[in-house]
């Protein structure tokens, strides 16, 4: 009778432990994971323990969304998630040192059981789920959001730009049509063309180059007559 009672209690204890682990209340798998991560020399074993840590993170992130939790429970869960995040990073470092895949290259992204990315999966202390709404923490996030909005100045609109532009911007300044200035600009243009002609006088075109043909542009009367002829031919084709 005593042995049957002990067996029943042992089975009940394992069932409750597994149920609590699934809910994220306790960490049943941590006692079985090695504490000395740097002494592990097997990549498959490190992959296994890293996967177990990821499952625990996913369960606890889902658990921290429960509205029935108190602020103290939320803080404890958030601390546990951050500890698991650090442990995950250590397993990834050990896997990389052993010659395995570099999981840190992807930015340390963590996904929950539904495949959604868990925000705050990077390095440093992070707040997850309802922990972002805790007294004191919520005010910090709101202050950071206000500071970010103050730093980001809005772009100038078209109306603001139009207010800063006057007639001088479009070339209607009082001294824009000065005769001396126009004469000076014309002289500089002629000098520039002469210099360009002198520089190109002794040069020969590259091999394979041909001069452009001389095109004779039609007059307006010829263009009008061509359009009339095209319209006449189109009507004859329709008939």
PyMOL commands that set and color helices and strands:
alter all, ss='L'
color gray80, all
select helices_A, chain A and resi 2-23+30-32+37-39+43-63+71-97+103-106+129-133+137-151+158-164+167-170+179-201+220-238
alter helices_A, ss='H'
color red, helices_A
select strands_A, chain A and resi 110-111+117-118
alter strands_A, ss='S'
color yellow, strands_A
deselect
rebuild
show_as cartoon
